[in-house]
């Protein structure tokens, strides 16, 4: 069984543990069983519109007690990159209040003067407007002094009922379309830097860590990029048809119909724990 081979579990949130304001079937049972088995639990989201405290409070409210220290987001990875790669930079964040708060708390110079801006950060922003686009355009295209990065690569955030909401990639695309400036770096899953941050804080070992999520392009690539075991759960974005159409390199090691199938799932015999490539077969449990 998978649980006999792993020490840590990283769980995506939207579409994996919950959808909207409801825990997904089997989520509470699974997290409880993992904790009872002594597994390290980590919650990881590309959504930069909330603080870890907000996510922990939501999980607890939904019946999954969580501590903010167990929550890691693209927001924290973004701030870490700014501090280490562009210390002292004047930054124009196109994002919601948690992004501004996190940058300000870290001592980053927040700036909306295109003549001074060194870095434009594109993010999930439900207050995005023409003023923000114009500032980014002037900093990147007219003054030609700023760099462009993004908090996460997601095209949309999943909602109940099969709906969704445009995410950071749509903002990045708008900026790129008018400036011609390419995004240099993205900080959420599937980037390896996010796991470096998690490993530094928790001590997890990638080869004995299971990454569970609903998206091939972020969650499963994150596992493959970092040497973790990747499990796809079919309660969010990806369905069987999408999985079948995906390149073999994007396939997970394990496919779960719902999260609590993990409790009885087995790994394929040819799974290599220290390999960054996916195994050649998948184990399905229904």
N, C-alpha and C positions, 0 to 999 in steps of 0.2 A: 504493500500500500504506500501511497505517496507520503502519508503522515509519518511513516517509519523512516523516511529518507531525508526529511527536512527539519530544520531548526527554527526557521523564520518564515513568516507569510506576509507579503505586501499585498494589500487589498486596495484596488481602485474603489471609488465611491459611487459616483453617478452611473447607473446602469449595471452595477455589480453588487453593491451592498444595499442601495436604496434607489428609488426613482421618485422624484418629487418629494413629497412628505410622507412616504411610506417605505418601510423596510421591504426588500424583495423577499419572495418566498425562500425560506431556508436560511436566511442571513443570520438571524439571531441565534438559531440552533448551531450554525457553523462556527461563529465567533466564540460562542460559549464553549463548544467542544474543543476548539483549538487552544483556548486559554486553559481549560482543564487538563489538556495533554501537555502543558508546559511550553507551548510554542510562543515565540516572540511575535506579537501582532503589530503591524505598521499599516496605517491608513495613508494612502497617497493619491492626491488629486491634482489634475492639471488646472482646475478651476481657480483663478486668482482673485475671485471676488469676495472671499471670506478669509478670516484669520483662523489659525488652528484652533483657537478657543471656540470659534463659531461652529466649526465642524465637530469638535468633541461634544459640544452642547447638543447639537442636532442628533448625533449618534446616540447619546445617552437618552435623549427624549424619545427616540425610536425603539428603545429597549436594548441598545448595545452600548453599555458603559464604556467610555473612552476618556483618555487623558490627553490634553493638548500636546504633550511631549511625544505621543504616539502618531501625531499627524504631521505629514510633510507635504508641501505644496510647491507648485511652480513659482509661486510668489517668493518664497524663501530662497529658492535657487537663483532667481533673478537678482535679488538684493545681494546675495553672496558674490555673484559674478561682477556686479557693478563695483563693489568694494575692493575686489581683488584685481580686476582687470582695468578699470577706469576710475581709480580713486581720485577724488577732487573734481570729477566731471560735473558739468551743469546738465541736468537731466530733465527732459520733458516726457513725463509718463502719460500715455493715452490709456487710461484705465480707471477703475472705480476706486472708491475711498481706501479700501485696504491696501492697494498698491501704493498710494500716496502716503498712507500712514507708515507702512513698513520702510519705505525709503527715507522718510523724515526721521523716524526713530533711529535709523542707522547713520544719521548725519549727512545724508546726501543732499546736495544743492538742487532743489526743485526750481526749474526755470521755464518761463514761457516766452522769453525774448529770443527770436530766431537767430539774432546776431551773436548770441552767447551760447546757445545750446550745443553741447558736445554729443549728446546721445538722446535718441528718440526711442522710447520703449512702447511697442504696440501690445495691447492686451485686450481681453474681454471687457468691453465697455458699452454698457447700455445707455450711456449719456454721450456717445460719440456724435459730433456735429461738425458743421463746415468750418467753424472757427478752429477746432483742433486739427482738422485736416490741413487748413491753410498754414498754421504754425509749423506743422511737420514738413509741409511742402517748402516753405521758405527756408527752414533750417537745413533741409537735405538738398534741395535743388537750387535755390537761389544763392544761399551763402556757401553751399557745398563744403560745410565743415563738420556736419554731424554724422554719426553712425546710426544704423537702424538695427534693433534687436526686438525679439518678441518673447513674452512670458511663456507661451505654449503654442503648439501647432494645430490645435483642434479647430475644425471647420464649424462645428456646432456643438451645443450642449444638449443632451437628450432630455426630453420632457415626457411625462406620462401620455399615453394615448398615441404614441408614435410621432409626436411633434418634437420640435427642437427650437433652439434660439441661436442666432449667429454668434460665433465665438471669435477668438483672437485672430485666427487665420483670415477672416473676412476683413478685419481692420488692417492687417498687414497687407492684404491684397490691394485695398484701396490706396494705401500710401505708395506701394510699389507701382501701381498703375499710373499715378500722376507724376511721380518723381523719377521712375526708372531705376531707383536705388534698391538693391537686393538686401534682404534681411540677412545679417551676418551670423546670427546665433539665435537659437531657441532653447529655452531652459527647462521645460517640463519633459515628461516622458515623450520620446524614447531616449533622450540624451543621457549619456553615461554620467555626466556631472551631477545629476540629481541623485543617483545611487551613491556616488562618492560622499555627498553630503549626509545621506541617511546612514551609510556605513560608519562615517566618522562619529556620528552621534550615538549609534546603537551598538556598534561592533559586529553587525551581521556579516556573514560570509556568503558571497553570491552563490557559490556552488551548492549550498544547502538552504537556499532561499527560493520560495515559490512566489511568483508574481501572478496574481489573478486579476483579470480585467475583461472588459467586453469589446475592446477595440484592437484590431490587428495592427493598425498603423501606429498606435502609441503604446499600449500595454504589452502586446506580444513582442513588438520590436524592442521595447525596453528590456524585456527578458533576454532576448537574443543578443542585444548589444552589450550586455553586462555579464553574461555567463550564468544567469538565473534560469530556473525551470519556469516555463510559461504555460499557464492554464487559461484557456478562453472560456468564459461563461456566456451562454446564449440568452441572456436576459436584458441585453442592452442593444448596442448598435448592430452587432454582427449576427447574421442568421446563417443557416446551413448553406444557402445559395451563395452568399458573399464569401463564405469560407472556401467553398468548392472552386470559386473563380479566382481566388487569391493565389499569387505565386507561392510555390512550395517553401521558399525561404521565409515567408511570413506566417507559415502555419505553426500553431502551438504544439507543445509536447502532449497536451491533454485538452480534451474538449468536455465541458460540463454543461448539461442542460440547465441546471440551476446550482446555486452555490453549495448546497448541502450534499450534492453528489460527490463533492470532494472527500467526504468522510469515508467513502467506500471505493474511491478511484485508485487505480494502479497505474504506475508508469510503464511505458513500453520497455521491453527488455534491453533495447539498444540505447537507452538514454545515457548520455555522457554528462555527468554533473559539472565538470570543469570546462566543457566545450561551449563556445558562444554560438554554435550553430544549432538549429532545432533538430530534434530527432526525426528519423525518417517516417515514423508512424505516429498515430495518435491513439490514445485510449479514451473511448467514449463510455460514459456511464449515464444511464437514464433512470 
